[in-house]
Amino acid sequence: MPKFFVDKGQISDDVIKIIGEDVLHISKVLRMCEGNCLTVCDGEGDDYSTIISSITKTEVTAKIISKKRCEAEPNVKVTLFQALPKQGKMEYIIQKNTELGIAKIVPVYSKRCVVKPSDKSLRWQKVAIEAAKQCGRGVIPQITEVVTFDEALKQLSQCESSIMLYECETETCLKDVISGRKFSNIGILIGPEGGFDETEVQKAKSFNIQTITLGKRILRTETAGAAVLPIIMYEQGDL
């Protein structure tokens, strides 16, 4: 059944009003009409089973039949602090990590980033919304504006557990940090194509951020998050 996200303000009593681009998608692309069923989510984890009662050019009105908590959301909230990759890779990173259950993505500008920081947060947020629809999420991951490396460290230090993927780490692996322990939130820091500068690694350690290795193979920056996240979900009982 097709799934769409709305703001809480579009839900009142037993009626949901869908506006914006989704109206065209429902009426013209999906060719839905009165009496068809829709799943609508409030973006905060609640799913509504509805039946379309009317369609205009600007609005779809749906009657709520039932409400339930979305079962697709993991208990652990994982935030990905992703150093800016080369052009075009960020959308892939957002899409795949949204599908895998990420709670938030913070783009980071570090020393070895090739691209300069720019405000693409609205575009990236749209990618997250579409990915959340496709995979049946109950919450849309937040994609923030680009932050500095220092700001990323400050935010990471507030997480219950924070890890930094570092290709020169040889002793500590992901299992050493998360196995047998339950966390409510975890932060992951991943570098750009050229990795982290040594001074950045030392600064991260001064914030008590744990460097880890993913083994003897070096993963691409766009692969690393999608490799680590399922392992965390599995260890936390969410996969």
GROMACS elastic network, one bead per residue, 0.5 to 0.9 nm:
[ bonds ]
;  ai    aj funct       b0    kb
    1    37     6  0.72221   500
    1    38     6  0.62317   500
    1    39     6  0.65507   500
    2    26     6  0.88583   500
    2    30     6  0.88610   500
    2    37     6  0.81556   500
    2    38     6  0.57299   500
    2    39     6  0.60944   500
    2    40     6  0.83955   500
    2   133     6  0.82175   500
    2   134     6  0.86838   500
    3    38     6  0.62916   500
    3    40     6  0.55184   500
    3    41     6  0.72197   500
    3    47     6  0.89828   500
    3   133     6  0.58606   500
    3   134     6  0.78527   500
    3   136     6  0.71844   500
    4    18     6  0.84300   500
    4    22     6  0.75208   500
    4    38     6  0.77748   500
    4    39     6  0.64540   500
    4    41     6  0.61351   500
    4    42     6  0.86847   500
    4   133     6  0.63573   500
    5    18     6  0.84559   500
    5    22     6  0.89517   500
    5    39     6  0.87531   500
    5    40     6  0.57196   500
    5    42     6  0.57758   500
    5    43     6  0.60884   500
    5   129     6  0.80820   500
    5   133     6  0.75214   500
    5   138     6  0.86967   500
    5   139     6  0.89968   500
    5   140     6  0.86398   500
    6     9     6  0.80753   500
    6    10     6  0.63739   500
    6    11     6  0.79727   500
    6    16     6  0.83526   500
    6    17     6  0.81265   500
    6    18     6  0.66709   500
    6    19     6  0.83319   500
    6    40     6  0.70540   500
    6    41     6  0.62931   500
    6    42     6  0.52152   500
    6    43     6  0.68617   500
    7    10     6  0.55544   500
    7    11     6  0.74671   500
    7    41     6  0.85187   500
    7    42     6  0.56486   500
    7    43     6  0.70269   500
    8    11     6  0.55168   500
    8    12     6  0.83964   500
    8    42     6  0.56764   500
    8    43     6  0.80662   500
    8    44     6  0.86006   500
    9    12     6  0.73575   500
   10    15     6  0.83640   500
   10    16     6  0.57345   500
   10    17     6  0.53443   500
   10    18     6  0.70702   500
   10    19     6  0.87129   500
   10    42     6  0.87424   500
   11    14     6  0.76270   500
   11    15     6  0.60517   500
   11    17     6  0.66677   500
   11    42     6  0.81943   500
   12    15     6  0.55067   500
   12    16     6  0.64361   500
   12    17     6  0.85864   500
   13    16     6  0.83321   500
   13    64     6  0.85043   500
   14    62     6  0.85428   500
   14    63     6  0.58469   500
   14    65     6  0.77710   500
   15    50     6  0.85757   500
   15    61     6  0.69387   500
   15    62     6  0.57633   500
   15    64     6  0.56826   500
   16    40     6  0.82498   500
   16    50     6  0.82983   500
   16    60     6  0.82248   500
   16    61     6  0.58606   500
   16    62     6  0.52271   500
   16    63     6  0.64245   500
   16    64     6  0.70126   500
   17    59     6  0.66031   500
   17    60     6  0.57490   500
   17    62     6  0.64249   500
   17    63     6  0.89774   500
   18    22     6  0.70219   500
   18    23     6  0.66238   500
   18    40     6  0.89576   500
   18    58     6  0.85753   500
   18    59     6  0.56591   500
   18    61     6  0.63239   500
   18    62     6  0.78894   500
   19    22     6  0.63499   500
   19    23     6  0.57321   500
   19    58     6  0.61433   500
   19    60     6  0.65998   500
   19    61     6  0.89623   500
   20    23     6  0.59280   500
   20    24     6  0.78217   500
   20    58     6  0.69402   500
   20    59     6  0.75819   500
   21    24     6  0.56444   500
   21    25     6  0.65778   500
   21    26     6  0.89017   500
   21    58     6  0.88751   500
   22    26     6  0.59980   500
   22    27     6  0.85113   500
   22    59     6  0.88574   500
   22    60     6  0.86639   500
   23    26     6  0.52358   500
   23    27     6  0.61439   500
   23    28     6  0.82301   500
   23    55     6  0.80301   500
   23    56     6  0.81677   500
   23    57     6  0.71887   500
   23    58     6  0.64255   500
   23    59     6  0.59662   500
   23    60     6  0.60971   500
   24    27     6  0.52590   500
   24    28     6  0.54318   500
   24    29     6  0.69308   500
   24    30     6  0.87814   500
   24    57     6  0.75326   500
   24    58     6  0.81434   500
   25    28     6  0.56098   500
   25    30     6  0.61481   500
   25    31     6  0.80350   500
   26    29     6  0.60494   500
   26    30     6  0.51088   500
   26    31     6  0.61996   500
   26    32     6  0.57601   500
   26    33     6  0.82836   500
   26    60     6  0.82420   500
   27    30     6  0.60626   500
   27    32     6  0.52886   500
   27    33     6  0.68492   500
   27    55     6  0.74759   500
   27    56     6  0.87140   500
   27    57     6  0.85129   500
   27    60     6  0.86104   500
   28    32     6  0.76442   500
   29    32     6  0.82262   500
   32    35     6  0.85725   500
   32    36     6  0.62840   500
   32    37     6  0.87030   500
   32    52     6  0.85189   500
   33    36     6  0.58476   500
   33    52     6  0.69036   500
   33    53     6  0.83663   500
   33    54     6  0.76654   500
   33    55     6  0.70813   500
   34    37     6  0.87186   500
   34    51     6  0.75191   500
   34    53     6  0.51697   500
   34    54     6  0.56375   500
   34    55     6  0.70647   500
   34    62     6  0.87850   500
   35    51     6  0.56100   500
   35    52     6  0.52333   500
   35    53     6  0.62944   500
   35    54     6  0.85342   500
   36    50     6  0.84528   500
   36    51     6  0.56053   500
   36    52     6  0.55768   500
   36    53     6  0.84479   500
   37    49     6  0.72874   500
   37    50     6  0.56703   500
   37    52     6  0.63179   500
   37    62     6  0.86338   500
   38    48     6  0.82171   500
   38    49     6  0.61847   500
   38    50     6  0.52430   500
   38    51     6  0.61038   500
   38    52     6  0.71743   500
   38    62     6  0.79821   500
   39    47     6  0.66366   500
   39    48     6  0.56102   500
   39    50     6  0.60936   500
   39    51     6  0.86919   500
   40    46     6  0.85308   500
   40    47     6  0.58005   500
   40    48     6  0.50680   500
   40    49     6  0.65770   500
   40    50     6  0.71720   500
   41    44     6  0.76031   500
   41    45     6  0.70516   500
   41    46     6  0.57341   500
   41    48     6  0.60562   500
   41    49     6  0.89273   500
   41    70     6  0.84526   500
   41   137     6  0.86915   500
   41   138     6  0.63105   500
   41   139     6  0.81344   500
   42    45     6  0.67161   500
   42    46     6  0.58952   500
   42    47     6  0.68549   500
   42    48     6  0.81857   500
   42   138     6  0.76620   500
   42   139     6  0.79525   500
   43    46     6  0.71327   500
   43    47     6  0.85775   500
   43   137     6  0.85019   500
   43   138     6  0.57788   500
   43   140     6  0.58299   500
   44    47     6  0.89324   500
   44   138     6  0.64371   500
   44   139     6  0.52436   500
   44   140     6  0.79012   500
   45    68     6  0.87247   500
   45    69     6  0.59274   500
   45    70     6  0.53752   500
   45    71     6  0.83451   500
   45    72     6  0.87192   500
   45    73     6  0.73606   500
   45   137     6  0.79537   500
   45   139     6  0.53284   500
   45   140     6  0.89673   500
   46    67     6  0.68820   500
   46    68     6  0.57990   500
   46    70     6  0.55041   500
   46   138     6  0.63743   500
   46   139     6  0.84751   500
   47    66     6  0.84382   500
   47    67     6  0.57376   500
   47    68     6  0.54250   500
   47    69     6  0.59548   500
   47    70     6  0.56579   500
   47   138     6  0.68843   500
   48    64     6  0.63837   500
   48    65     6  0.72910   500
   48    66     6  0.57739   500
   48    68     6  0.66010   500
   48    69     6  0.87821   500
   49    63     6  0.85013   500
   49    64     6  0.60360   500
   49    65     6  0.54874   500
   49    66     6  0.52481   500
   49    67     6  0.63415   500
   49    68     6  0.84546   500
   50    62     6  0.57422   500
   50    63     6  0.52695   500
   50    65     6  0.52122   500
   50    66     6  0.71922   500
   50    67     6  0.89907   500
   51    61     6  0.86136   500
   51    62     6  0.52983   500
   51    63     6  0.53026   500
   51    64     6  0.67824   500
   51    65     6  0.71556   500
   52    55     6  0.75672   500
   52    60     6  0.71358   500
   52    61     6  0.59734   500
   52    63     6  0.63074   500
   53    60     6  0.78579   500
   53    61     6  0.56711   500
   53    62     6  0.52262   500
   53    63     6  0.63219   500
   54    59     6  0.82082   500
   54    60     6  0.59350   500
   54    61     6  0.52239   500
   54    62     6  0.70359   500
   55    58     6  0.80031   500
   55    59     6  0.60347   500
   55    61     6  0.64031   500
   55    62     6  0.88794   500
   56    59     6  0.52327   500
   56    60     6  0.63375   500
   56    61     6  0.86590   500
   57    60     6  0.82782   500
   64    67     6  0.76048   500
   68    71     6  0.87170   500
   69    72     6  0.89966   500
   69   138     6  0.80597   500
   70    73     6  0.65875   500
   70   136     6  0.84758   500
   70   137     6  0.73734   500
   70   138     6  0.52991   500
   70   139     6  0.86390   500
   71    74     6  0.81037   500
   71   137     6  0.83801   500
   71   138     6  0.77178   500
   72   101     6  0.81810   500
   72   135     6  0.87076   500
   72   136     6  0.67424   500
   72   137     6  0.55768   500
   72   138     6  0.64734   500
   72   139     6  0.89396   500
   73    76     6  0.88146   500
   73   101     6  0.67944   500
   73   137     6  0.64311   500
   73   138     6  0.62368   500
   73   139     6  0.72049   500
   73   238     6  0.84969   500
   74    77     6  0.71251   500
   74   101     6  0.65737   500
   74   102     6  0.86758   500
   74   103     6  0.88609   500
   74   233     6  0.74945   500
   74   236     6  0.89146   500
   74   237     6  0.86531   500
   74   238     6  0.54888   500
   74   239     6  0.82981   500
   75   183     6  0.88367   500
   75   184     6  0.69860   500
   75   185     6  0.87610   500
   75   233     6  0.88617   500
   75   236     6  0.81203   500
   75   237     6  0.85305   500
   75   238     6  0.68394   500
   76   103     6  0.86269   500
   76   182     6  0.83575   500
   76   183     6  0.62843   500
   76   185     6  0.54226   500
   76   186     6  0.74364   500
   76   232     6  0.87774   500
   76   233     6  0.75630   500
   76   236     6  0.71033   500
   76   238     6  0.78207   500
   77   101     6  0.84435   500
   77   102     6  0.70302   500
   77   103     6  0.54156   500
   77   104     6  0.80432   500
   77   183     6  0.84221   500
   77   184     6  0.61195   500
   77   186     6  0.63875   500
   77   187     6  0.85941   500
   78   101     6  0.79679   500
   78   102     6  0.54642   500
   78   103     6  0.53661   500
   78   104     6  0.67984   500
   78   105     6  0.87655   500
   78   184     6  0.85154   500
   78   185     6  0.55870   500
   78   187     6  0.58101   500
   78   188     6  0.75002   500
   78   229     6  0.79479   500
   78   232     6  0.86865   500
   79   102     6  0.64052   500
   79   103     6  0.57444   500
   79   105     6  0.56847   500
   79   106     6  0.73437   500
   79   156     6  0.86944   500
   79   159     6  0.87920   500
   79   185     6  0.76795   500
   79   186     6  0.63221   500
   79   188     6  0.62920   500
   79   189     6  0.87222   500
   80    97     6  0.86186   500
   80   102     6  0.72672   500
   80   103     6  0.81295   500
   80   104     6  0.62902   500
   80   106     6  0.61103   500
   80   107     6  0.82311   500
   80   186     6  0.86660   500
   80   187     6  0.60498   500
   80   189     6  0.63050   500
   80   190     6  0.76828   500
   80   225     6  0.73381   500
   81   104     6  0.85261   500
   81   105     6  0.59815   500
   81   107     6  0.59253   500
   81   108     6  0.63290   500
   81   152     6  0.69691   500
   81   156     6  0.81637   500
   81   187     6  0.71075   500
   81   188     6  0.57911   500
   81   190     6  0.63026   500
   81   191     6  0.86566   500
   82    85     6  0.80818   500
   82    90     6  0.86859   500
   82    93     6  0.87395   500
   82   105     6  0.70550   500
   82   106     6  0.61318   500
   82   108     6  0.56030   500
   82   109     6  0.85511   500
   82   188     6  0.80557   500
   82   189     6  0.60989   500
   82   190     6  0.51383   500
   82   191     6  0.65202   500
   82   192     6  0.77339   500
   82   221     6  0.83641   500
   82   225     6  0.83079   500
   83   106     6  0.84538   500
   83   107     6  0.57778   500
   83   109     6  0.56622   500
   83   110     6  0.61952   500
   83   112     6  0.89049   500
   83   113     6  0.69673   500
   83   149     6  0.84206   500
   83   189     6  0.77432   500
   83   190     6  0.60293   500
   83   192     6  0.50983   500
   83   193     6  0.88032   500
   83   221     6  0.83571   500
   84    87     6  0.87430   500
   84    89     6  0.86992   500
   84    90     6  0.72305   500
   84   107     6  0.60306   500
   84   108     6  0.58195   500
   84   109     6  0.58822   500
   84   110     6  0.76224   500
   84   113     6  0.59526   500
   84   114     6  0.78324   500
   84   115     6  0.69295   500
   84   116     6  0.82532   500
   84   117     6  0.76673   500
   84   146     6  0.84082   500
   84   191     6  0.78634   500
   84   192     6  0.60264   500
   84   193     6  0.88514   500
   85    88     6  0.79709   500
   85    89     6  0.60571   500
   85    90     6  0.63575   500
   85   113     6  0.66517   500
   85   114     6  0.72275   500
   85   115     6  0.71195   500
   85   191     6  0.83045   500
   85   192     6  0.52834   500
   85   193     6  0.65016   500
   85   221     6  0.71035   500
   85   222     6  0.76714   500
   86    89     6  0.61007   500
   86    90     6  0.78333   500
   86   113     6  0.78131   500
   86   114     6  0.63522   500
   86   115     6  0.60923   500
   86   192     6  0.80221   500
   86   193     6  0.76731   500
   87    90     6  0.73924   500
   87   114     6  0.89286   500
   87   115     6  0.71516   500
   88    91     6  0.62481   500
   88    92     6  0.74632   500
   89    92     6  0.53118   500
   89    93     6  0.63497   500
   89    94     6  0.88160   500
   89   221     6  0.88226   500
   89   222     6  0.65209   500
   90    94     6  0.61598   500
   90    95     6  0.85488   500
   90   107     6  0.87287   500
   90   124     6  0.79448   500
   90   222     6  0.75487   500
   91    94     6  0.51227   500
   91    95     6  0.60816   500
   91    96     6  0.86433   500
   91   123     6  0.89021   500
   91   124     6  0.64524   500
   91   127     6  0.66182   500
   91   128     6  0.84987   500
   92    95     6  0.51292   500
   92    96     6  0.61404   500
   92    97     6  0.84354   500
   92   127     6  0.88309   500
   92   222     6  0.72606   500
   93    96     6  0.54992   500
   93    97     6  0.60210   500
   93    98     6  0.83395   500
   93   221     6  0.87049   500
   93   222     6  0.55597   500
   93   223     6  0.77293   500
   93   225     6  0.75636   500
   93   226     6  0.76352   500
   94    97     6  0.54100   500
   94    98     6  0.59135   500
   94    99     6  0.85898   500
   94   102     6  0.88546   500
   94   105     6  0.74719   500
   94   124     6  0.73331   500
   94   125     6  0.86107   500
   94   127     6  0.69430   500
   94   128     6  0.61479   500
   94   131     6  0.82992   500
   94   141     6  0.89478   500
   94   143     6  0.83494   500
   95    98     6  0.52834   500
   95    99     6  0.63929   500
   95   100     6  0.88630   500
   95   127     6  0.63713   500
   95   128     6  0.59902   500
   95   130     6  0.82124   500
   95   131     6  0.55076   500
   95   132     6  0.83117   500
   96    99     6  0.51430   500
   96   100     6  0.63575   500
   96   101     6  0.89421   500
   96   131     6  0.78732   500
   96   225     6  0.87656   500
   96   226     6  0.65118   500
   97   101     6  0.63297   500
   97   102     6  0.55307   500
   97   103     6  0.89368   500
   97   105     6  0.87673   500
   97   128     6  0.89819   500
   97   225     6  0.69186   500
   97   226     6  0.57635   500
   97   229     6  0.75222   500
   98   101     6  0.53127   500
   98   102     6  0.52536   500
   98   103     6  0.76633   500
   98   104     6  0.86505   500
   98   128     6  0.62913   500
   98   129     6  0.87809   500
   98   131     6  0.62823   500
   98   132     6  0.63382   500
   98   135     6  0.83890   500
   98   137     6  0.83392   500
   98   140     6  0.79950   500
   98   141     6  0.66713   500
   99   102     6  0.76159   500
   99   128     6  0.88813   500
   99   131     6  0.63527   500
   99   132     6  0.66292   500
   99   134     6  0.81520   500
   99   135     6  0.58188   500
   99   136     6  0.85339   500
   99   137     6  0.77982   500
  100   135     6  0.88247   500
  100   226     6  0.72891   500
  100   229     6  0.68901   500
  100   230     6  0.66604   500
  100   233     6  0.86126   500
  101   137     6  0.78766   500
  101   141     6  0.84103   500
  101   229     6  0.78228   500
  101   230     6  0.84103   500
  101   233     6  0.82010   500
  102   105     6  0.74588   500
  102   141     6  0.65225   500
  102   229     6  0.75347   500
  103   139     6  0.79254   500
  103   140     6  0.76769   500
  103   142     6  0.68768   500
  104   140     6  0.86156   500
  104   143     6  0.60816   500
  104   144     6  0.78970   500
  105   141     6  0.71212   500
  105   142     6  0.62708   500
  105   144     6  0.65594   500
  106   142     6  0.82938   500
  106   143     6  0.61356   500
  106   144     6  0.53155   500
  106   145     6  0.70190   500
  106   146     6  0.66815   500
  106   147     6  0.72672   500
  106   152     6  0.78480   500
  107   117     6  0.89540   500
  107   143     6  0.78048   500
  107   144     6  0.68906   500
  107   145     6  0.67033   500
  107   147     6  0.63586   500
  107   148     6  0.87485   500
  107   152     6  0.87468   500
  108   113     6  0.89357   500
  108   117     6  0.84527   500
  108   145     6  0.87460   500
  108   146     6  0.54687   500
  108   147     6  0.50552   500
  108   148     6  0.57575   500
  108   149     6  0.59459   500
  108   151     6  0.86290   500
  108   152     6  0.67239   500
  108   189     6  0.89577   500
  108   191     6  0.86164   500
  109   112     6  0.84028   500
  109   113     6  0.64041   500
  109   115     6  0.87567   500
  109   116     6  0.77690   500
  109   117     6  0.65412   500
  109   146     6  0.67355   500
  109   147     6  0.62587   500
  109   148     6  0.51994   500
  109   149     6  0.58460   500
  109   152     6  0.89890   500
  109   192     6  0.89170   500
  110   113     6  0.55988   500
  110   148     6  0.68341   500
  110   149     6  0.53748   500
  110   150     6  0.88792   500
  110   191     6  0.76301   500
  110   192     6  0.77270   500
  110   196     6  0.75539   500
  110   197     6  0.84125   500
  110   200     6  0.82528   500
  111   114     6  0.86393   500
  111   149     6  0.82436   500
  111   196     6  0.73513   500
  111   197     6  0.66611   500
  111   200     6  0.81565   500
  112   191     6  0.83127   500
  112   192     6  0.66052   500
  112   193     6  0.77718   500
  112   194     6  0.58682   500
  112   195     6  0.68467   500
  112   196     6  0.67384   500
  112   197     6  0.70161   500
  113   116     6  0.73588   500
  113   191     6  0.82937   500
  113   192     6  0.56860   500
  113   193     6  0.74454   500
  113   194     6  0.74484   500
  113   195     6  0.86390   500
  114   192     6  0.80767   500
  114   193     6  0.83078   500
  114   194     6  0.86597   500
  115   118     6  0.88257   500
  117   120     6  0.88708   500
  117   146     6  0.65213   500
  117   147     6  0.86310   500
  118   121     6  0.86313   500
  118   145     6  0.85497   500
  118   146     6  0.73787   500
  119   122     6  0.78336   500
  119   123     6  0.88330   500
  119   145     6  0.64947   500
  119   146     6  0.71853   500
  120   123     6  0.53390   500
  120   124     6  0.60771   500
  120   125     6  0.84912   500
  120   145     6  0.75497   500
  120   146     6  0.85929   500
  121   125     6  0.58512   500
  121   126     6  0.85419   500
  121   143     6  0.62110   500
  121   144     6  0.61095   500
  121   145     6  0.54817   500
  121   146     6  0.79194   500
  122   125     6  0.50367   500
  122   126     6  0.63355   500
  122   127     6  0.88703   500
  122   143     6  0.82013   500
  122   144     6  0.89252   500
  122   145     6  0.88664   500
  123   126     6  0.52297   500
  123   127     6  0.66438   500
  124   127     6  0.50779   500
  124   128     6  0.64831   500
  124   129     6  0.88124   500
  124   143     6  0.66434   500
  124   144     6  0.89053   500
  125   128     6  0.50302   500
  125   129     6  0.62720   500
  125   130     6  0.87937   500
  125   140     6  0.85806   500
  125   141     6  0.80009   500
  125   142     6  0.69402   500
  125   143     6  0.55225   500
  125   144     6  0.82849   500
  126   130     6  0.63018   500
  126   131     6  0.85923   500
  127   130     6  0.53045   500
  127   131     6  0.61868   500
  127   132     6  0.85578   500
  128   131     6  0.51026   500
  128   132     6  0.59808   500
  128   133     6  0.85918   500
  128   140     6  0.65705   500
  128   141     6  0.64248   500
  128   142     6  0.79169   500
  128   143     6  0.77101   500
  129   132     6  0.50738   500
  129   133     6  0.62499   500
  129   134     6  0.86984   500
  129   140     6  0.59021   500
  129   141     6  0.78163   500
  130   133     6  0.51455   500
  130   134     6  0.62503   500
  130   135     6  0.88203   500
  131   134     6  0.50771   500
  131   135     6  0.62707   500
  131   136     6  0.85247   500
  131   137     6  0.84205   500
  131   140     6  0.87240   500
  132   135     6  0.54412   500
  132   136     6  0.59824   500
  132   138     6  0.75903   500
  132   139     6  0.74016   500
  132   140     6  0.59790   500
  132   141     6  0.79772   500
  133   136     6  0.54137   500
  133   137     6  0.64310   500
  133   138     6  0.85888   500
  133   140     6  0.86201   500
  134   137     6  0.79550   500
  137   140     6  0.70164   500
  144   147     6  0.82811   500
  147   150     6  0.81523   500
  147   151     6  0.60798   500
  147   152     6  0.63944   500
  148   151     6  0.51834   500
  148   152     6  0.62345   500
  148   153     6  0.87701   500
  149   152     6  0.50203   500
  149   153     6  0.63574   500
  149   154     6  0.88396   500
  149   200     6  0.80672   500
  150   153     6  0.51684   500
  150   154     6  0.64732   500
  150   155     6  0.88672   500
  150   200     6  0.88975   500
  150   203     6  0.85725   500
  150   204     6  0.87420   500
  151   154     6  0.50810   500
  151   155     6  0.63465   500
  151   156     6  0.85868   500
  152   155     6  0.51715   500
  152   156     6  0.60312   500
  152   157     6  0.85791   500
  152   189     6  0.84276   500
  153   157     6  0.60645   500
  153   158     6  0.88258   500
  153   189     6  0.88034   500
  153   203     6  0.83996   500
  153   204     6  0.64164   500
  153   207     6  0.68820   500
  153   209     6  0.80864   500
  154   157     6  0.52811   500
  154   158     6  0.68934   500
  154   207     6  0.77144   500
  155   158     6  0.54154   500
  155   159     6  0.71875   500
  155   187     6  0.86580   500
  156   159     6  0.53983   500
  156   160     6  0.87367   500
  156   161     6  0.82222   500
  156   162     6  0.58786   500
  156   163     6  0.83692   500
  156   186     6  0.84625   500
  156   187     6  0.57928   500
  156   188     6  0.78701   500
  156   189     6  0.80835   500
  156   207     6  0.84138   500
  156   209     6  0.75377   500
  157   160     6  0.79646   500
  157   161     6  0.80900   500
  157   162     6  0.67501   500
  157   187     6  0.85297   500
  157   207     6  0.61528   500
  157   208     6  0.71268   500
  157   209     6  0.69094   500
  158   161     6  0.83589   500
  158   162     6  0.83487   500
  158   187     6  0.88107   500
  159   162     6  0.59506   500
  159   184     6  0.89451   500
  159   185     6  0.61002   500
  159   186     6  0.57262   500
  159   187     6  0.59442   500
  160   183     6  0.67746   500
  160   184     6  0.71152   500
  160   185     6  0.56779   500
  160   186     6  0.59389   500
  160   187     6  0.79271   500
  161   177     6  0.83619   500
  161   178     6  0.84523   500
  161   183     6  0.73977   500
  161   184     6  0.89614   500
  161   185     6  0.68902   500
  161   187     6  0.63016   500
  161   188     6  0.87139   500
  161   209     6  0.80299   500
  161   210     6  0.84920   500
  162   185     6  0.88739   500
  162   186     6  0.57359   500
  162   188     6  0.59840   500
  162   189     6  0.77952   500
  162   208     6  0.80623   500
  162   209     6  0.53664   500
  162   210     6  0.63812   500
  162   211     6  0.88749   500
  163   174     6  0.83887   500
  163   177     6  0.83756   500
  163   186     6  0.79836   500
  163   187     6  0.62887   500
  163   188     6  0.51188   500
  163   189     6  0.61962   500
  163   190     6  0.89143   500
  163   209     6  0.55102   500
  163   211     6  0.57228   500
  163   212     6  0.67489   500
  164   187     6  0.85104   500
  164   188     6  0.59566   500
  164   190     6  0.63085   500
  164   191     6  0.84302   500
  164   201     6  0.83831   500
  164   204     6  0.79577   500
  164   209     6  0.65677   500
  164   210     6  0.58977   500
  164   212     6  0.61161   500
  164   213     6  0.87329   500
  165   169     6  0.82406   500
  165   188     6  0.75742   500
  165   189     6  0.62928   500
  165   190     6  0.56080   500
  165   191     6  0.74147   500
  165   210     6  0.85433   500
  165   211     6  0.58042   500
  165   212     6  0.52454   500
  165   213     6  0.61495   500
  165   214     6  0.74066   500
  165   224     6  0.82985   500
  166   169     6  0.56055   500
  166   190     6  0.79730   500
  166   191     6  0.80054   500
  166   195     6  0.75301   500
  166   196     6  0.73803   500
  166   201     6  0.80833   500
  166   211     6  0.59070   500
  166   212     6  0.59301   500
  166   213     6  0.59489   500
  166   214     6  0.82644   500
  167   170     6  0.79797   500
  167   195     6  0.76935   500
  167   196     6  0.88386   500
  167   212     6  0.80516   500
  167   213     6  0.61199   500
  167   214     6  0.77869   500
  167   215     6  0.84829   500
  167   216     6  0.85465   500
  167   217     6  0.87575   500
  167   218     6  0.66509   500
  167   219     6  0.89435   500
  168   212     6  0.87926   500
  168   213     6  0.74886   500
  169   172     6  0.68809   500
  169   173     6  0.84102   500
  169   211     6  0.65388   500
  169   212     6  0.58569   500
  169   213     6  0.53082   500
  169   214     6  0.88695   500
  170   173     6  0.80323   500
  170   212     6  0.77899   500
  170   213     6  0.62399   500
  170   215     6  0.81317   500
  170   216     6  0.88331   500
  171   212     6  0.76251   500
  171   213     6  0.73218   500
  172   175     6  0.82233   500
  172   176     6  0.62566   500
  172   177     6  0.77775   500
  172   210     6  0.84159   500
  172   211     6  0.71781   500
  172   212     6  0.51128   500
  172   213     6  0.62225   500
  173   176     6  0.54674   500
  173   177     6  0.70299   500
  173   211     6  0.82984   500
  173   214     6  0.62673   500
  173   215     6  0.75889   500
  174   177     6  0.53695   500
  174   178     6  0.64053   500
  174   179     6  0.79141   500
  174   212     6  0.60617   500
  174   213     6  0.69935   500
  174   214     6  0.70206   500
  174   228     6  0.81727   500
  174   231     6  0.85239   500
  174   232     6  0.84753   500
  175   178     6  0.54875   500
  175   179     6  0.50292   500
  175   180     6  0.87689   500
  175   231     6  0.88107   500
  175   232     6  0.89665   500
  175   235     6  0.86169   500
  176   179     6  0.61520   500
  176   212     6  0.88410   500
  177   180     6  0.89330   500
  177   181     6  0.83550   500
  177   210     6  0.82346   500
  177   212     6  0.84602   500
  178   181     6  0.56519   500
  178   182     6  0.76200   500
  178   183     6  0.82481   500
  178   232     6  0.73712   500
  178   235     6  0.71642   500
  178   236     6  0.82545   500
  179   182     6  0.83989   500
  179   232     6  0.87675   500
  179   235     6  0.62292   500
  179   236     6  0.83320   500
  180   235     6  0.74463   500
  180   236     6  0.83752   500
  181   235     6  0.82432   500
  181   236     6  0.76611   500
  182   235     6  0.83919   500
  182   236     6  0.60861   500
  182   237     6  0.89388   500
  183   186     6  0.68927   500
  183   236     6  0.74290   500
  186   232     6  0.89340   500
  188   225     6  0.79668   500
  188   228     6  0.86806   500
  188   229     6  0.89140   500
  189   225     6  0.88519   500
  190   195     6  0.81974   500
  190   196     6  0.85509   500
  190   221     6  0.68884   500
  190   224     6  0.73156   500
  190   225     6  0.72968   500
  191   194     6  0.74721   500
  191   196     6  0.56289   500
  191   221     6  0.65757   500
  192   195     6  0.52285   500
  192   196     6  0.72372   500
  192   220     6  0.85812   500
  192   221     6  0.58534   500
  192   222     6  0.87813   500
  193   196     6  0.88808   500
  193   220     6  0.68429   500
  193   221     6  0.58564   500
  193   222     6  0.88120   500
  194   197     6  0.85307   500
  195   221     6  0.84112   500
  196   199     6  0.82167   500
  196   200     6  0.62829   500
  196   201     6  0.66348   500
  197   200     6  0.52461   500
  197   201     6  0.65651   500
  197   202     6  0.89844   500
  198   201     6  0.50452   500
  198   202     6  0.63596   500
  198   203     6  0.86403   500
  199   202     6  0.51831   500
  199   203     6  0.61647   500
  199   204     6  0.86180   500
  200   203     6  0.50468   500
  200   204     6  0.61099   500
  200   205     6  0.86485   500
  201   204     6  0.51036   500
  201   205     6  0.63117   500
  201   206     6  0.87655   500
  201   211     6  0.80097   500
  202   205     6  0.51093   500
  202   206     6  0.63640   500
  202   207     6  0.89550   500
  203   206     6  0.50720   500
  203   207     6  0.67536   500
  203   209     6  0.89927   500
  204   207     6  0.52069   500
  204   208     6  0.67311   500
  204   209     6  0.54880   500
  204   210     6  0.79382   500
  204   211     6  0.83946   500
  205   209     6  0.51041   500
  205   210     6  0.65465   500
  205   211     6  0.75558   500
  206   209     6  0.73578   500
  207   210     6  0.89007   500
  213   216     6  0.80713   500
  214   217     6  0.73344   500
  214   218     6  0.76458   500
  214   219     6  0.82363   500
  214   224     6  0.86635   500
  214   228     6  0.83230   500
  215   218     6  0.75681   500
  218   224     6  0.88500   500
  219   222     6  0.81227   500
  219   223     6  0.60662   500
  219   224     6  0.57002   500
  219   227     6  0.87777   500
  220   223     6  0.51293   500
  220   224     6  0.61649   500
  221   224     6  0.54069   500
  221   225     6  0.74969   500
  222   225     6  0.68097   500
  222   226     6  0.75625   500
  223   226     6  0.54556   500
  223   227     6  0.61904   500
  223   228     6  0.88438   500
  224   227     6  0.51010   500
  224   228     6  0.62157   500
  224   229     6  0.85976   500
  225   228     6  0.52379   500
  225   229     6  0.59332   500
  225   230     6  0.88849   500
  226   229     6  0.55860   500
  226   230     6  0.69791   500
  227   230     6  0.63446   500
  227   231     6  0.71239   500
  228   231     6  0.53474   500
  228   232     6  0.64101   500
  228   233     6  0.88344   500
  229   232     6  0.51714   500
  229   233     6  0.62127   500
  229   234     6  0.86138   500
  230   234     6  0.60136   500
  230   235     6  0.85468   500
  230   238     6  0.88283   500
  230   239     6  0.72382   500
  231   234     6  0.50933   500
  231   235     6  0.61694   500
  231   236     6  0.85505   500
  231   239     6  0.85522   500
  232   235     6  0.51676   500
  232   236     6  0.60765   500
  232   237     6  0.85820   500
  232   238     6  0.84104   500
  232   239     6  0.87928   500
  233   236     6  0.51284   500
  233   237     6  0.61573   500
  233   239     6  0.53820   500
  234   237     6  0.51735   500
  234   238     6  0.56542   500
  235   238     6  0.75997   500
  235   239     6  0.80188   500
  236   239     6  0.78533   500
